[in-house]
């Protein structure tokens, strides 16, 4: 499976610019790319969250879906979602057929609280024969978030990130740990450059294999980097011992199986 990590410098409060950069990245992807992953709230940015928020059937995601269909790729992209007047920090897996999975950030950074609501569930979906789950930024600092996805069968954890200085090293450590302890691939794409106010985004997008080994790590500049995942490593990592099988505690919550292949774990 071939992924492209699209590490960009977005503009808070400028959906037109951010969408244009997103569509350009999709249009320029390699012919054999399966999926492109973008930073947290790539489409809307963080500033003016409520003013710029869109529904999941809104114009920005519709444009992304058209672009995905034209290139026959999947895209993971984020936005501030407006669901009938309730706002969420949301990432969406868009395929040529439509929205396959959406995830609302469950662990809000302090500055987000009061602007958006936390999500109430973790979700995975089967895509191209591999079970995929989504997380967003601060989520990966909590082992339970990735473990919830693993409990739902996730083999590939995709993280849309908006991590800023001085916390870059925290997420470097966290993404490697989340992959290793769940014996799954974990891929994280962060933002770079100046944000709203004095925020400087830390870059450092990374792909990690199920042994916790770095396959790729970006610097602090914009890039669009392709990485190929050897899915055979999933079985290799679990051959001698299986953390999920050997654990003695399960996360609580109601698990729901949907007819379309989605699995959800509702937070109690």
N, C-alpha and C positions, 0 to 999 in steps of 0.2 A: 504494500500500500504506500502510495506516494503522497506526502503532505507538503504544502508550502506555508511557511511561517512568515506572516506579513507584519513586520514591525514598523509602525508608522508614527509620525508626529501629528496627532490630530489637532483640531481647533475646537475648543469648548465653545458651544453656542453657535456653531456654523455647520448645520446639517448639509447644506448644499456642497460645501467644500469637502466634508468628510465622505459623503456619498460618492462624489466624483472620484476621490482617491481610491475608494473601495472598488468601484466599477473598473477603474483603470487596472488595478491589481488583478482582478478576476480576468479581464480581457487579455492580460499579458502572461497568464500562467502557462506552464508547459503543457503540451498536448496530452501527456500521460498523467497529469496531476489528478488525484482523486478528491482532495479536499484542501481548502484554504482556511487558515485560522487567523483572526484579527484580534486586536486589543479590546479591552473592556469598553463598553459604550462607544464603540468606534463610530457609529452613525450620528449620535447626538452630542457626544461629549458629556461633561459633568455639569457645566454651568447652565443656568436657565433650564434646569431639568424639567420642571413642570410645563413651561411654555413650549418646549420643543418635543415633549414626549409624544409618541405615536402609538397607535394600536398595532398589533401584530399583522393586521391586514392593511396597514397604512402604506403610503406611497414609497417610502424608502425601502421597506422589505419587499414590496412588489418589484421594485427596480432590481434589487439584488437577486430575486428569484428569476427574473427574465435573463439576467446576465449569467446566472448559474446554468439555466437551461441552454443558453446559446453555446456555452463551453462544455456542457455535460460534466459539471463538477458539483461538489457540495461545498457549502460555505458556512463557517461558524462566525457569526457577527453579533455585536451587542448594541443595545440602545436603552434609553429610558422609555419604558412601556407605560402607556395610559390605558388602563382597563376600566372603562366606565367611571373615570374620575379617581381611581386608585392607581398609584404610581409604583413601579418596580424597576430595579436594575436587572435587565433580562438579557440572556444570550440565547440565540436561536440557531439550530442546525437547519439550514435551508438546502434542499436537494432540487434537482430539476423538476421533481414532482410537486414540490411545495415544502411547507414547514413540517419537518419530520419530528422535531423535538424542540421544546422551549424550556428554559430553566430560569427561575427567579432567584437571585442571590439570597442565600439564607443567612449569611453572617455579614452584617453591615458594618462598614468602617464608621468610627464615631461621627465624622462630618456628614455622613449620609443619613443618619438617623433623624427622623422627622421630615425628611424630604421624600424618601421612598419607604415602602413597606418591605419587610423581609418575606421571602418565600416560605412556603410551608411543606415543601417536599423535595426529594431528590428523584431524578428520573434517568432512565437509560432507554436506548432503542437499538434494535439490531439493524445495522447498515453495512451493506456489502460483506455480509458474513461475520462481522465483528460487532460486539456489543459496545456501544459508545455512551459515555456520560459526560455532562458538562459541569464545570465549576467556574466561579468568578473570583479572582483576586484574593481577598482576605479569607475566603473559604478554605484555601489550601493550608492556612496556618492551624487548622483544626483537623487532627487525624480522623475524626469521626466523619467528616465530609466525604473524603475519598473512600473511607471504609464503607459508608452507606452505598456509594456507587458500586464498590466491589461486591457488597452483599447482594446487589441487584444483578451481578454478573458482569460488570464492566471490565473490558479488556483494554480499552483505550479511553483515557481521561483527558479531555480537552479543556484548557484553562484560558479564558480571556482575562487578561491582566491589565491593571492600571496602577502598578506599584511605583512609588516615588522614593527619591533619596530621603533619608539615609537607609532605607529598608531593603535595598536590592539583595544583600547577602542573605536576608531572612528567607526570601522566596527561592533563592538558589538552593538553599538547604532543604526547604520544605518540598519543592517539586521532586527532588531526588528521593527524599524519604517516602513521599506518598506513592511513588512508583515502586520502590523496593518493598515496602511493607504490604503492598497489595498485589505484588507480582503482576503488574500491568504496565503498559506504556502510559506515560504522562507527558503531554506536550503543552507548553505554556507560551503565550505570545503577549509581550508587554508593549507599552507605549514608550516613546522617547520624546525628548525635547521639553520645551516650556509649557506648563499648564496654566490654569487659572491662578492668579495671584503669584505666589513665589514657589509654586510646585515645580520640581524638575523630575521628570519621569526617568526611571533607572534603566530601561532596556533590559538586556540580559535574557531575552527569550531563549527557551531551551526545549530540547527533546530528550527524554530519558527512557531507557529500556526497562524491561521488567526485573532486571537485576539491580536497578538503581544506578546504572552507568550512563553518563552523559554521552549522547550521540551528537549533539550540536549545542553550542552556546553562542548567542549573538553578543555583540558589543553594545555601544550606546548610540549608534547611528541607525538611520533607517536601513532596512534591508528586506528582501523577499527571498527567502532561502528554502530550497527544496530538500526534503529528507525522506528517505525510503525506509519503511519499517519492515523488518523481517518478522512476520507473524509467527514463525516457528519458534521464536524466543519465548513466546507465552508458555508453550508446553515445556520447553527446556527449563524455564525458571521454576516450574512447579513439579519437576520430575522427582526430585529427592525429598522434598518437603513442601507442604501446601499450607500457607499461613491461614487461609480461610477455612480449610478443612480441620486444621489443628487447634483453632481458637476455642476458647471455653466460654466466651461471652458473645452474644449477638446484640446488635443495636435494636432498641425497641422501635415500634411503629407499625402501622398497618401497611402491608405490601399489597399492591394492586397490579394485576396482570391485565393488559388491554389487548383487544383483538388485533390491533395493528402492530403488536410486538413491543410496545412500550411497557416498561415496568416502573412503578413508582413506589417510594417508601415515604409515607406521610409522617411528618415530625409529630410526636405525641405532645 
